[in-house]
Amino acid sequence: MESGAKEEEKVMGYNSKNVKKATLHSTLTALLDDPILADVPKKPSLSDVDTLINLELGSAMCISILKLDGTSFGTHFMVYHLVYALKPPSN
């Protein structure tokens, strides 16, 4: 009987909120240290993750804008934003 109680206690300890959070944190840290994912921010927001997923799926675009003074910046946007910007509003 005691071994069953210990086993149940071990399972309950594994399912605790702190253990799950630590496991998630270590997994995210390992993923973010991957050189392939170098463009992902260290603490990504939900919108960052959503944009990166859409970039992979082809429903978002990444553009770099080069100014005349030699500086540049990059931005990401969803393809449907471009469609709405180009389409005139219809009545």
PyMOL Python script that loads the backbone (N, CA, C, O; Angstrom):
from pymol import cmd

cmd.read_pdbstr("""\
ATOM      1  N   MET A   1       0.816  -1.187   0.000  1.00  0.00           N
ATOM      2  CA  MET A   1       0.000   0.000   0.000  1.00  0.00           C
ATOM      3  C   MET A   1       0.861   1.252   0.000  1.00  0.00           C
ATOM      4  O   MET A   1       0.542   2.230  -0.676  1.00  0.00           O
ATOM      5  N   GLU A   2       1.949   1.222   0.756  1.00  0.00           N
ATOM      6  CA  GLU A   2       2.788   2.409   0.862  1.00  0.00           C
ATOM      7  C   GLU A   2       3.440   2.743  -0.474  1.00  0.00           C
ATOM      8  O   GLU A   2       3.595   3.919  -0.804  1.00  0.00           O
ATOM      9  N   SER A   3       3.825   1.732  -1.248  1.00  0.00           N
ATOM     10  CA  SER A   3       4.459   2.011  -2.537  1.00  0.00           C
ATOM     11  C   SER A   3       3.469   2.675  -3.490  1.00  0.00           C
ATOM     12  O   SER A   3       3.864   3.520  -4.293  1.00  0.00           O
ATOM     13  N   GLY A   4       2.196   2.309  -3.415  1.00  0.00           N
ATOM     14  CA  GLY A   4       1.164   2.948  -4.241  1.00  0.00           C
ATOM     15  C   GLY A   4       0.983   4.399  -3.860  1.00  0.00           C
ATOM     16  O   GLY A   4       0.796   5.247  -4.732  1.00  0.00           O
ATOM     17  N   ALA A   5       1.034   4.705  -2.573  1.00  0.00           N
ATOM     18  CA  ALA A   5       0.889   6.086  -2.104  1.00  0.00           C
ATOM     19  C   ALA A   5       2.091   6.921  -2.534  1.00  0.00           C
ATOM     20  O   ALA A   5       1.943   8.076  -2.932  1.00  0.00           O
ATOM     21  N   LYS A   6       3.288   6.325  -2.452  1.00  0.00           N
ATOM     22  CA  LYS A   6       4.492   7.040  -2.880  1.00  0.00           C
ATOM     23  C   LYS A   6       4.448   7.312  -4.385  1.00  0.00           C
ATOM     24  O   LYS A   6       4.833   8.386  -4.850  1.00  0.00           O
ATOM     25  N   GLU A   7       3.975   6.322  -5.130  1.00  0.00           N
ATOM     26  CA  GLU A   7       3.873   6.481  -6.584  1.00  0.00           C
ATOM     27  C   GLU A   7       2.884   7.589  -6.935  1.00  0.00           C
ATOM     28  O   GLU A   7       3.135   8.397  -7.829  1.00  0.00           O
ATOM     29  N   GLU A   8       1.765   7.619  -6.228  1.00  0.00           N
ATOM     30  CA  GLU A   8       0.755   8.657  -6.464  1.00  0.00           C
ATOM     31  C   GLU A   8       1.307  10.034  -6.092  1.00  0.00           C
ATOM     32  O   GLU A   8       1.041  11.021  -6.778  1.00  0.00           O
ATOM     33  N   GLU A   9       2.076  10.094  -5.004  1.00  0.00           N
ATOM     34  CA  GLU A   9       2.680  11.354  -4.573  1.00  0.00           C
ATOM     35  C   GLU A   9       3.688  11.844  -5.618  1.00  0.00           C
ATOM     36  O   GLU A   9       3.777  13.042  -5.887  1.00  0.00           O
ATOM     37  N   LYS A  10       4.442  10.912  -6.202  1.00  0.00           N
ATOM     38  CA  LYS A  10       5.411  11.263  -7.227  1.00  0.00           C
ATOM     39  C   LYS A  10       4.700  11.829  -8.463  1.00  0.00           C
ATOM     40  O   LYS A  10       5.158  12.808  -9.052  1.00  0.00           O
ATOM     41  N   VAL A  11       3.588  11.211  -8.849  1.00  0.00           N
ATOM     42  CA  VAL A  11       2.818  11.684  -9.999  1.00  0.00           C
ATOM     43  C   VAL A  11       2.225  13.049  -9.703  1.00  0.00           C
ATOM     44  O   VAL A  11       2.259  13.929 -10.563  1.00  0.00           O
ATOM     45  N   MET A  12       1.687  13.250  -8.518  1.00  0.00           N
ATOM     46  CA  MET A  12       1.109  14.537  -8.142  1.00  0.00           C
ATOM     47  C   MET A  12       2.184  15.618  -8.136  1.00  0.00           C
ATOM     48  O   MET A  12       1.922  16.750  -8.543  1.00  0.00           O
ATOM     49  N   GLY A  13       3.384  15.286  -7.683  1.00  0.00           N
ATOM     50  CA  GLY A  13       4.483  16.242  -7.675  1.00  0.00           C
ATOM     51  C   GLY A  13       4.902  16.624  -9.085  1.00  0.00           C
ATOM     52  O   GLY A  13       5.244  17.779  -9.340  1.00  0.00           O
ATOM     53  N   TYR A  14       4.877  15.669  -9.999  1.00  0.00           N
ATOM     54  CA  TYR A  14       5.258  15.944 -11.381  1.00  0.00           C
ATOM     55  C   TYR A  14       4.233  16.846 -12.059  1.00  0.00           C
ATOM     56  O   TYR A  14       4.587  17.674 -12.899  1.00  0.00           O
ATOM     57  N   ASN A  15       2.981  16.686 -11.698  1.00  0.00           N
ATOM     58  CA  ASN A  15       1.921  17.471 -12.320  1.00  0.00           C
ATOM     59  C   ASN A  15       1.713  18.823 -11.658  1.00  0.00           C
ATOM     60  O   ASN A  15       0.789  19.548 -12.027  1.00  0.00           O
ATOM     61  N   SER A  16       2.535  19.173 -10.705  1.00  0.00           N
ATOM     62  CA  SER A  16       2.335  20.444 -10.023  1.00  0.00           C
ATOM     63  C   SER A  16       2.599  21.604 -10.979  1.00  0.00           C
ATOM     64  O   SER A  16       3.299  21.455 -11.980  1.00  0.00           O
ATOM     65  N   LYS A  17       2.036  22.741 -10.657  1.00  0.00           N
ATOM     66  CA  LYS A  17       2.125  23.927 -11.512  1.00  0.00           C
ATOM     67  C   LYS A  17       3.573  24.392 -11.683  1.00  0.00           C
ATOM     68  O   LYS A  17       3.975  24.780 -12.780  1.00  0.00           O
ATOM     69  N   ASN A  18       4.348  24.354 -10.612  1.00  0.00           N
ATOM     70  CA  ASN A  18       5.743  24.808 -10.676  1.00  0.00           C
ATOM     71  C   ASN A  18       6.590  23.923 -11.575  1.00  0.00           C
ATOM     72  O   ASN A  18       7.443  24.414 -12.316  1.00  0.00           O
ATOM     73  N   VAL A  19       6.356  22.626 -11.510  1.00  0.00           N
ATOM     74  CA  VAL A  19       7.132  21.699 -12.338  1.00  0.00           C
ATOM     75  C   VAL A  19       6.781  21.900 -13.805  1.00  0.00           C
ATOM     76  O   VAL A  19       7.663  21.895 -14.664  1.00  0.00           O
ATOM     77  N   LYS A  20       5.498  22.075 -14.093  1.00  0.00           N
ATOM     78  CA  LYS A  20       5.084  22.313 -15.476  1.00  0.00           C
ATOM     79  C   LYS A  20       5.675  23.611 -16.005  1.00  0.00           C
ATOM     80  O   LYS A  20       6.124  23.674 -17.150  1.00  0.00           O
ATOM     81  N   LYS A  21       5.676  24.646 -15.172  1.00  0.00           N
ATOM     82  CA  LYS A  21       6.216  25.941 -15.584  1.00  0.00           C
ATOM     83  C   LYS A  21       7.723  25.837 -15.823  1.00  0.00           C
ATOM     84  O   LYS A  21       8.238  26.409 -16.784  1.00  0.00           O
ATOM     85  N   ALA A  22       8.427  25.115 -14.959  1.00  0.00           N
ATOM     86  CA  ALA A  22       9.874  24.945 -15.120  1.00  0.00           C
ATOM     87  C   ALA A  22      10.195  24.146 -16.379  1.00  0.00           C
ATOM     88  O   ALA A  22      11.150  24.460 -17.089  1.00  0.00           O
ATOM     89  N   THR A  23       9.406  23.120 -16.655  1.00  0.00           N
ATOM     90  CA  THR A  23       9.607  22.323 -17.861  1.00  0.00           C
ATOM     91  C   THR A  23       9.377  23.165 -19.107  1.00  0.00           C
ATOM     92  O   THR A  23      10.154  23.093 -20.060  1.00  0.00           O
ATOM     93  N   LEU A  24       8.316  23.962 -19.104  1.00  0.00           N
ATOM     94  CA  LEU A  24       8.030  24.842 -20.234  1.00  0.00           C
ATOM     95  C   LEU A  24       9.150  25.857 -20.429  1.00  0.00           C
ATOM     96  O   LEU A  24       9.576  26.115 -21.555  1.00  0.00           O
ATOM     97  N   HIS A  25       9.621  26.428 -19.329  1.00  0.00           N
ATOM     98  CA  HIS A  25      10.696  27.425 -19.405  1.00  0.00           C
ATOM     99  C   HIS A  25      11.974  26.812 -19.971  1.00  0.00           C
ATOM    100  O   HIS A  25      12.627  27.421 -20.818  1.00  0.00           O
ATOM    101  N   SER A  26      12.333  25.628 -19.520  1.00  0.00           N
ATOM    102  CA  SER A  26      13.559  24.996 -20.021  1.00  0.00           C
ATOM    103  C   SER A  26      13.421  24.616 -21.494  1.00  0.00           C
ATOM    104  O   SER A  26      14.385  24.717 -22.253  1.00  0.00           O
ATOM    105  N   THR A  27      12.235  24.183 -21.901  1.00  0.00           N
ATOM    106  CA  THR A  27      12.009  23.852 -23.308  1.00  0.00           C
ATOM    107  C   THR A  27      12.102  25.097 -24.180  1.00  0.00           C
ATOM    108  O   THR A  27      12.730  25.071 -25.238  1.00  0.00           O
ATOM    109  N   LEU A  28      11.475  26.189 -23.738  1.00  0.00           N
ATOM    110  CA  LEU A  28      11.540  27.440 -24.500  1.00  0.00           C
ATOM    111  C   LEU A  28      12.963  27.979 -24.575  1.00  0.00           C
ATOM    112  O   LEU A  28      13.382  28.485 -25.615  1.00  0.00           O
ATOM    113  N   THR A  29      13.698  27.873 -23.487  1.00  0.00           N
ATOM    114  CA  THR A  29      15.088  28.328 -23.474  1.00  0.00           C
ATOM    115  C   THR A  29      15.923  27.533 -24.470  1.00  0.00           C
ATOM    116  O   THR A  29      16.724  28.103 -25.212  1.00  0.00           O
ATOM    117  N   ALA A  30      15.734  26.223 -24.484  1.00  0.00           N
ATOM    118  CA  ALA A  30      16.475  25.384 -25.428  1.00  0.00           C
ATOM    119  C   ALA A  30      16.109  25.728 -26.871  1.00  0.00           C
ATOM    120  O   ALA A  30      16.979  25.766 -27.740  1.00  0.00           O
ATOM    121  N   LEU A  31      14.828  25.976 -27.127  1.00  0.00           N
ATOM    122  CA  LEU A  31      14.401  26.337 -28.478  1.00  0.00           C
ATOM    123  C   LEU A  31      14.958  27.687 -28.909  1.00  0.00           C
ATOM    124  O   LEU A  31      15.396  27.845 -30.048  1.00  0.00           O
ATOM    125  N   LEU A  32      14.944  28.660 -28.004  1.00  0.00           N
ATOM    126  CA  LEU A  32      15.405  30.000 -28.355  1.00  0.00           C
ATOM    127  C   LEU A  32      16.917  30.077 -28.505  1.00  0.00           C
ATOM    128  O   LEU A  32      17.423  31.009 -29.131  1.00  0.00           O
ATOM    129  N   ASP A  33      17.650  29.117 -27.944  1.00  0.00           N
ATOM    130  CA  ASP A  33      19.102  29.075 -28.108  1.00  0.00           C
ATOM    131  C   ASP A  33      19.515  28.460 -29.445  1.00  0.00           C
ATOM    132  O   ASP A  33      20.687  28.512 -29.817  1.00  0.00           O
ATOM    133  N   ASP A  34      18.563  27.884 -30.160  1.00  0.00           N
ATOM    134  CA  ASP A  34      18.828  27.285 -31.461  1.00  0.00           C
ATOM    135  C   ASP A  34      19.181  28.382 -32.469  1.00  0.00           C
ATOM    136  O   ASP A  34      18.431  29.351 -32.592  1.00  0.00           O
ATOM    137  N   PRO A  35      20.302  28.261 -33.194  1.00  0.00           N
ATOM    138  CA  PRO A  35      20.700  29.323 -34.130  1.00  0.00           C
ATOM    139  C   PRO A  35      19.699  29.545 -35.261  1.00  0.00           C
ATOM    140  O   PRO A  35      19.639  30.639 -35.823  1.00  0.00           O
ATOM    141  N   ILE A  36      18.928  28.545 -35.596  1.00  0.00           N
ATOM    142  CA  ILE A  36      17.917  28.704 -36.647  1.00  0.00           C
ATOM    143  C   ILE A  36      16.842  29.694 -36.206  1.00  0.00           C
ATOM    144  O   ILE A  36      16.258  30.392 -37.035  1.00  0.00           O
ATOM    145  N   LEU A  37      16.587  29.754 -34.920  1.00  0.00           N
ATOM    146  CA  LEU A  37      15.551  30.644 -34.391  1.00  0.00           C
ATOM    147  C   LEU A  37      16.146  31.934 -33.840  1.00  0.00           C
ATOM    148  O   LEU A  37      15.620  32.493 -32.878  1.00  0.00           O
ATOM    149  N   ALA A  38      17.228  32.409 -34.432  1.00  0.00           N
ATOM    150  CA  ALA A  38      17.918  33.595 -33.916  1.00  0.00           C
ATOM    151  C   ALA A  38      17.080  34.862 -34.034  1.00  0.00           C
ATOM    152  O   ALA A  38      17.297  35.812 -33.282  1.00  0.00           O
ATOM    153  N   ASP A  39      16.119  34.895 -34.970  1.00  0.00           N
ATOM    154  CA  ASP A  39      15.305  36.095 -35.143  1.00  0.00           C
ATOM    155  C   ASP A  39      14.133  36.176 -34.172  1.00  0.00           C
ATOM    156  O   ASP A  39      13.398  37.163 -34.173  1.00  0.00           O
ATOM    157  N   VAL A  40      13.953  35.163 -33.356  1.00  0.00           N
ATOM    158  CA  VAL A  40      12.869  35.168 -32.371  1.00  0.00           C
ATOM    159  C   VAL A  40      13.320  35.961 -31.148  1.00  0.00           C
ATOM    160  O   VAL A  40      14.415  35.725 -30.637  1.00  0.00           O
ATOM    161  N   PRO A  41      12.496  36.900 -30.668  1.00  0.00           N
ATOM    162  CA  PRO A  41      12.869  37.643 -29.456  1.00  0.00           C
ATOM    163  C   PRO A  41      13.024  36.703 -28.259  1.00  0.00           C
ATOM    164  O   PRO A  41      12.415  35.634 -28.222  1.00  0.00           O
ATOM    165  N   LYS A  42      13.839  37.102 -27.286  1.00  0.00           N
ATOM    166  CA  LYS A  42      14.083  36.243 -26.122  1.00  0.00           C
ATOM    167  C   LYS A  42      12.823  36.025 -25.290  1.00  0.00           C
ATOM    168  O   LYS A  42      12.636  34.944 -24.732  1.00  0.00           O
ATOM    169  N   LYS A  43      11.968  37.022 -25.199  1.00  0.00           N
ATOM    170  CA  LYS A  43      10.689  36.868 -24.496  1.00  0.00           C
ATOM    171  C   LYS A  43       9.578  37.226 -25.478  1.00  0.00           C
ATOM    172  O   LYS A  43       9.036  38.331 -25.430  1.00  0.00           O
ATOM    173  N   PRO A  44       9.236  36.287 -26.376  1.00  0.00           N
ATOM    174  CA  PRO A  44       8.265  36.612 -27.419  1.00  0.00           C
ATOM    175  C   PRO A  44       6.856  36.772 -26.868  1.00  0.00           C
ATOM    176  O   PRO A  44       6.438  36.061 -25.954  1.00  0.00           O
ATOM    177  N   SER A  45       6.139  37.721 -27.447  1.00  0.00           N
ATOM    178  CA  SER A  45       4.727  37.885 -27.103  1.00  0.00           C
ATOM    179  C   SER A  45       3.916  36.962 -28.006  1.00  0.00           C
ATOM    180  O   SER A  45       4.450  36.355 -28.934  1.00  0.00           O
ATOM    181  N   LEU A  46       2.639  36.866 -27.726  1.00  0.00           N
ATOM    182  CA  LEU A  46       1.773  36.021 -28.534  1.00  0.00           C
ATOM    183  C   LEU A  46       1.728  36.526 -29.975  1.00  0.00           C
ATOM    184  O   LEU A  46       1.692  35.723 -30.907  1.00  0.00           O
ATOM    185  N   SER A  47       1.730  37.839 -30.167  1.00  0.00           N
ATOM    186  CA  SER A  47       1.693  38.379 -31.532  1.00  0.00           C
ATOM    187  C   SER A  47       2.993  38.073 -32.277  1.00  0.00           C
ATOM    188  O   SER A  47       2.968  37.842 -33.485  1.00  0.00           O
ATOM    189  N   ASP A  48       4.132  38.069 -31.571  1.00  0.00           N
ATOM    190  CA  ASP A  48       5.408  37.695 -32.199  1.00  0.00           C
ATOM    191  C   ASP A  48       5.365  36.251 -32.694  1.00  0.00           C
ATOM    192  O   ASP A  48       5.768  35.954 -33.818  1.00  0.00           O
ATOM    193  N   VAL A  49       4.876  35.372 -31.848  1.00  0.00           N
ATOM    194  CA  VAL A  49       4.783  33.955 -32.209  1.00  0.00           C
ATOM    195  C   VAL A  49       3.816  33.776 -33.372  1.00  0.00           C
ATOM    196  O   VAL A  49       4.094  33.018 -34.301  1.00  0.00           O
ATOM    197  N   ASP A  50       2.679  34.470 -33.323  1.00  0.00           N
ATOM    198  CA  ASP A  50       1.686  34.383 -34.389  1.00  0.00           C
ATOM    199  C   ASP A  50       2.272  34.866 -35.714  1.00  0.00           C
ATOM    200  O   ASP A  50       2.056  34.241 -36.753  1.00  0.00           O
ATOM    201  N   THR A  51       3.007  35.969 -35.682  1.00  0.00           N
ATOM    202  CA  THR A  51       3.625  36.496 -36.899  1.00  0.00           C
ATOM    203  C   THR A  51       4.652  35.521 -37.456  1.00  0.00           C
ATOM    204  O   THR A  51       4.694  35.295 -38.666  1.00  0.00           O
ATOM    205  N   LEU A  52       5.479  34.941 -36.597  1.00  0.00           N
ATOM    206  CA  LEU A  52       6.495  33.993 -37.065  1.00  0.00           C
ATOM    207  C   LEU A  52       5.864  32.735 -37.657  1.00  0.00           C
ATOM    208  O   LEU A  52       6.357  32.202 -38.651  1.00  0.00           O
ATOM    209  N   ILE A  53       4.782  32.264 -37.053  1.00  0.00           N
ATOM    210  CA  ILE A  53       4.078  31.100 -37.604  1.00  0.00           C
ATOM    211  C   ILE A  53       3.520  31.447 -38.978  1.00  0.00           C
ATOM    212  O   ILE A  53       3.628  30.655 -39.915  1.00  0.00           O
ATOM    213  N   ASN A  54       2.923  32.635 -39.101  1.00  0.00           N
ATOM    214  CA  ASN A  54       2.362  33.046 -40.386  1.00  0.00           C
ATOM    215  C   ASN A  54       3.444  33.282 -41.434  1.00  0.00           C
ATOM    216  O   ASN A  54       3.207  33.068 -42.623  1.00  0.00           O
ATOM    217  N   LEU A  55       4.629  33.720 -41.008  1.00  0.00           N
ATOM    218  CA  LEU A  55       5.751  33.827 -41.948  1.00  0.00           C
ATOM    219  C   LEU A  55       6.117  32.455 -42.502  1.00  0.00           C
ATOM    220  O   LEU A  55       6.366  32.304 -43.698  1.00  0.00           O
ATOM    221  N   GLU A  56       6.147  31.463 -41.625  1.00  0.00           N
ATOM    222  CA  GLU A  56       6.472  30.106 -42.055  1.00  0.00           C
ATOM    223  C   GLU A  56       5.412  29.545 -42.987  1.00  0.00           C
ATOM    224  O   GLU A  56       5.730  28.821 -43.930  1.00  0.00           O
ATOM    225  N   LEU A  57       4.151  29.878 -42.728  1.00  0.00           N
ATOM    226  CA  LEU A  57       3.052  29.357 -43.541  1.00  0.00           C
ATOM    227  C   LEU A  57       2.859  30.142 -44.837  1.00  0.00           C
ATOM    228  O   LEU A  57       2.108  29.715 -45.714  1.00  0.00           O
ATOM    229  N   GLY A  58       3.528  31.278 -44.964  1.00  0.00           N
ATOM    230  CA  GLY A  58       3.420  32.067 -46.181  1.00  0.00           C
ATOM    231  C   GLY A  58       2.288  33.070 -46.182  1.00  0.00           C
ATOM    232  O   GLY A  58       2.007  33.669 -47.220  1.00  0.00           O
ATOM    233  N   SER A  59       1.634  33.274 -45.060  1.00  0.00           N
ATOM    234  CA  SER A  59       0.542  34.245 -45.009  1.00  0.00           C
ATOM    235  C   SER A  59       0.982  35.564 -44.382  1.00  0.00           C
ATOM    236  O   SER A  59       0.143  36.398 -44.042  1.00  0.00           O
ATOM    237  N   ALA A  60       2.288  35.760 -44.227  1.00  0.00           N
ATOM    238  CA  ALA A  60       2.845  37.030 -43.752  1.00  0.00           C
ATOM    239  C   ALA A  60       4.122  37.296 -44.548  1.00  0.00           C
ATOM    240  O   ALA A  60       4.716  36.389 -45.131  1.00  0.00           O
ATOM    241  N   MET A  61       4.522  38.557 -44.552  1.00  0.00           N
ATOM    242  CA  MET A  61       5.723  38.947 -45.294  1.00  0.00           C
ATOM    243  C   MET A  61       6.658  39.731 -44.388  1.00  0.00           C
ATOM    244  O   MET A  61       6.227  40.409 -43.456  1.00  0.00           O
ATOM    245  N   CYS A  62       7.927  39.625 -44.678  1.00  0.00           N
ATOM    246  CA  CYS A  62       8.950  40.388 -43.967  1.00  0.00           C
ATOM    247  C   CYS A  62       9.633  41.278 -44.997  1.00  0.00           C
ATOM    248  O   CYS A  62      10.154  40.790 -46.000  1.00  0.00           O
ATOM    249  N   ILE A  63       9.628  42.586 -44.746  1.00  0.00           N
ATOM    250  CA  ILE A  63      10.285  43.496 -45.682  1.00  0.00           C
ATOM    251  C   ILE A  63      11.325  44.321 -44.937  1.00  0.00           C
ATOM    252  O   ILE A  63      11.180  44.603 -43.747  1.00  0.00           O
ATOM    253  N   SER A  64      12.368  44.698 -45.652  1.00  0.00           N
ATOM    254  CA  SER A  64      13.386  45.605 -45.126  1.00  0.00           C
ATOM    255  C   SER A  64      13.317  46.888 -45.939  1.00  0.00           C
ATOM    256  O   SER A  64      13.279  46.849 -47.169  1.00  0.00           O
ATOM    257  N   ILE A  65      13.300  48.009 -45.260  1.00  0.00           N
ATOM    258  CA  ILE A  65      13.202  49.310 -45.910  1.00  0.00           C
ATOM    259  C   ILE A  65      14.541  50.017 -45.748  1.00  0.00           C
ATOM    260  O   ILE A  65      15.022  50.207 -44.631  1.00  0.00           O
ATOM    261  N   LEU A  66      15.133  50.400 -46.864  1.00  0.00           N
ATOM    262  CA  LEU A  66      16.409  51.102 -46.873  1.00  0.00           C
ATOM    263  C   LEU A  66      16.139  52.574 -47.151  1.00  0.00           C
ATOM    264  O   LEU A  66      15.598  52.931 -48.198  1.00  0.00           O
ATOM    265  N   LYS A  67      16.521  53.422 -46.206  1.00  0.00           N
ATOM    266  CA  LYS A  67      16.320  54.862 -46.369  1.00  0.00           C
ATOM    267  C   LYS A  67      17.469  55.459 -47.175  1.00  0.00           C
ATOM    268  O   LYS A  67      18.512  54.827 -47.348  1.00  0.00           O
ATOM    269  N   LEU A  68      17.269  56.679 -47.666  1.00  0.00           N
ATOM    270  CA  LEU A  68      18.303  57.342 -48.461  1.00  0.00           C
ATOM    271  C   LEU A  68      19.542  57.686 -47.643  1.00  0.00           C
ATOM    272  O   LEU A  68      20.628  57.839 -48.200  1.00  0.00           O
ATOM    273  N   ASP A  69      19.388  57.809 -46.328  1.00  0.00           N
ATOM    274  CA  ASP A  69      20.553  58.117 -45.490  1.00  0.00           C
ATOM    275  C   ASP A  69      21.374  56.878 -45.141  1.00  0.00           C
ATOM    276  O   ASP A  69      22.340  56.965 -44.383  1.00  0.00           O
ATOM    277  N   GLY A  70      20.994  55.731 -45.688  1.00  0.00           N
ATOM    278  CA  GLY A  70      21.762  54.509 -45.479  1.00  0.00           C
ATOM    279  C   GLY A  70      21.268  53.635 -44.344  1.00  0.00           C
ATOM    280  O   GLY A  70      21.712  52.494 -44.214  1.00  0.00           O
ATOM    281  N   THR A  71      20.369  54.133 -43.525  1.00  0.00           N
ATOM    282  CA  THR A  71      19.824  53.315 -42.445  1.00  0.00           C
ATOM    283  C   THR A  71      18.693  52.453 -42.987  1.00  0.00           C
ATOM    284  O   THR A  71      18.086  52.769 -44.010  1.00  0.00           O
ATOM    285  N   SER A  72      18.428  51.378 -42.295  1.00  0.00           N
ATOM    286  CA  SER A  72      17.345  50.495 -42.720  1.00  0.00           C
ATOM    287  C   SER A  72      16.638  49.934 -41.501  1.00  0.00           C
ATOM    288  O   SER A  72      17.170  49.941 -40.391  1.00  0.00           O
ATOM    289  N   PHE A  73      15.447  49.456 -41.727  1.00  0.00           N
ATOM    290  CA  PHE A  73      14.702  48.769 -40.677  1.00  0.00           C
ATOM    291  C   PHE A  73      13.811  47.726 -41.332  1.00  0.00           C
ATOM    292  O   PHE A  73      13.449  47.842 -42.502  1.00  0.00           O
ATOM    293  N   GLY A  74      13.475  46.736 -40.578  1.00  0.00           N
ATOM    294  CA  GLY A  74      12.638  45.661 -41.084  1.00  0.00           C
ATOM    295  C   GLY A  74      11.304  45.633 -40.377  1.00  0.00           C
ATOM    296  O   GLY A  74      11.176  46.093 -39.243  1.00  0.00           O
ATOM    297  N   THR A  75      10.331  45.100 -41.046  1.00  0.00           N
ATOM    298  CA  THR A  75       9.011  44.963 -40.448  1.00  0.00           C
ATOM    299  C   THR A  75       8.328  43.718 -40.998  1.00  0.00           C
ATOM    300  O   THR A  75       8.669  43.229 -42.075  1.00  0.00           O
ATOM    301  N   HIS A  76       7.378  43.225 -40.254  1.00  0.00           N
ATOM    302  CA  HIS A  76       6.576  42.073 -40.657  1.00  0.00           C
ATOM    303  C   HIS A  76       5.130  42.530 -40.768  1.00  0.00           C
ATOM    304  O   HIS A  76       4.677  43.370 -39.991  1.00  0.00           O
ATOM    305  N   PHE A  77       4.417  41.985 -41.721  1.00  0.00           N
ATOM    306  CA  PHE A  77       2.994  42.272 -41.790  1.00  0.00           C
ATOM    307  C   PHE A  77       2.271  41.109 -42.442  1.00  0.00           C
ATOM    308  O   PHE A  77       2.844  40.340 -43.214  1.00  0.00           O
ATOM    309  N   MET A  78       1.007  41.007 -42.110  1.00  0.00           N
ATOM    310  CA  MET A  78       0.167  39.950 -42.650  1.00  0.00           C
ATOM    311  C   MET A  78      -0.228  40.320 -44.078  1.00  0.00           C
ATOM    312  O   MET A  78      -0.393  41.499 -44.393  1.00  0.00           O
ATOM    313  N   VAL A  79      -0.378  39.328 -44.929  1.00  0.00           N
ATOM    314  CA  VAL A  79      -0.712  39.570 -46.324  1.00  0.00           C
ATOM    315  C   VAL A  79      -2.076  40.240 -46.440  1.00  0.00           C
ATOM    316  O   VAL A  79      -2.264  41.104 -47.296  1.00  0.00           O
ATOM    317  N   TYR A  80      -3.029  39.857 -45.596  1.00  0.00           N
ATOM    318  CA  TYR A  80      -4.359  40.460 -45.711  1.00  0.00           C
ATOM    319  C   TYR A  80      -4.340  41.941 -45.357  1.00  0.00           C
ATOM    320  O   TYR A  80      -5.225  42.675 -45.795  1.00  0.00           O
ATOM    321  N   HIS A  81      -3.360  42.412 -44.576  1.00  0.00           N
ATOM    322  CA  HIS A  81      -3.233  43.851 -44.332  1.00  0.00           C
ATOM    323  C   HIS A  81      -2.921  44.573 -45.633  1.00  0.00           C
ATOM    324  O   HIS A  81      -3.453  45.653 -45.890  1.00  0.00           O
ATOM    325  N   LEU A  82      -2.065  43.987 -46.450  1.00  0.00           N
ATOM    326  CA  LEU A  82      -1.714  44.581 -47.731  1.00  0.00           C
ATOM    327  C   LEU A  82      -2.928  44.608 -48.655  1.00  0.00           C
ATOM    328  O   LEU A  82      -3.153  45.598 -49.352  1.00  0.00           O
ATOM    329  N   VAL A  83      -3.698  43.546 -48.667  1.00  0.00           N
ATOM    330  CA  VAL A  83      -4.891  43.480 -49.514  1.00  0.00           C
ATOM    331  C   VAL A  83      -5.873  44.569 -49.118  1.00  0.00           C
ATOM    332  O   VAL A  83      -6.416  45.255 -49.983  1.00  0.00           O
ATOM    333  N   TYR A  84      -6.107  44.736 -47.827  1.00  0.00           N
ATOM    334  CA  TYR A  84      -7.035  45.771 -47.376  1.00  0.00           C
ATOM    335  C   TYR A  84      -6.497  47.168 -47.670  1.00  0.00           C
ATOM    336  O   TYR A  84      -7.280  48.080 -47.933  1.00  0.00           O
ATOM    337  N   ALA A  85      -5.191  47.352 -47.631  1.00  0.00           N
ATOM    338  CA  ALA A  85      -4.613  48.663 -47.908  1.00  0.00           C
ATOM    339  C   ALA A  85      -4.716  49.013 -49.391  1.00  0.00           C
ATOM    340  O   ALA A  85      -4.861  50.184 -49.740  1.00  0.00           O
ATOM    341  N   LEU A  86      -4.642  48.014 -50.259  1.00  0.00           N
ATOM    342  CA  LEU A  86      -4.685  48.265 -51.693  1.00  0.00           C
ATOM    343  C   LEU A  86      -6.100  48.337 -52.254  1.00  0.00           C
ATOM    344  O   LEU A  86      -6.337  49.015 -53.254  1.00  0.00           O
ATOM    345  N   LYS A  87      -7.035  47.649 -51.623  1.00  0.00           N
ATOM    346  CA  LYS A  87      -8.414  47.637 -52.108  1.00  0.00           C
ATOM    347  C   LYS A  87      -9.123  48.916 -51.700  1.00  0.00           C
ATOM    348  O   LYS A  87      -9.086  49.296 -50.530  1.00  0.00           O
ATOM    349  N   PRO A  88      -9.772  49.590 -52.649  1.00  0.00           N
ATOM    350  CA  PRO A  88     -10.574  50.748 -52.240  1.00  0.00           C
ATOM    351  C   PRO A  88     -11.844  50.276 -51.542  1.00  0.00           C
ATOM    352  O   PRO A  88     -12.387  49.228 -51.893  1.00  0.00           O
ATOM    353  N   PRO A  89     -12.319  51.023 -50.574  1.00  0.00           N
ATOM    354  CA  PRO A  89     -13.544  50.596 -49.894  1.00  0.00           C
ATOM    355  C   PRO A  89     -14.722  50.628 -50.865  1.00  0.00           C
ATOM    356  O   PRO A  89     -14.893  51.584 -51.621  1.00  0.00           O
ATOM    357  N   SER A  90     -15.511  49.592 -50.831  1.00  0.00           N
ATOM    358  CA  SER A  90     -16.685  49.536 -51.708  1.00  0.00           C
ATOM    359  C   SER A  90     -17.940  49.768 -50.889  1.00  0.00           C
ATOM    360  O   SER A  90     -18.032  49.357 -49.733  1.00  0.00           O
ATOM    361  N   ASN A  91     -18.887  50.421 -51.496  1.00  0.00           N
ATOM    362  CA  ASN A  91     -20.143  50.742 -50.795  1.00  0.00           C
ATOM    363  C   ASN A  91     -21.155  49.677 -50.983  1.00  0.00           C
ATOM    364  O   ASN A  91     -22.267  49.783 -50.464  1.00  0.00           O
TER     365      ASN A  91
END
""", "prot")
cmd.dss("prot")
cmd.show_as("cartoon", "prot")
cmd.util.cbc("prot")
cmd.orient("prot")
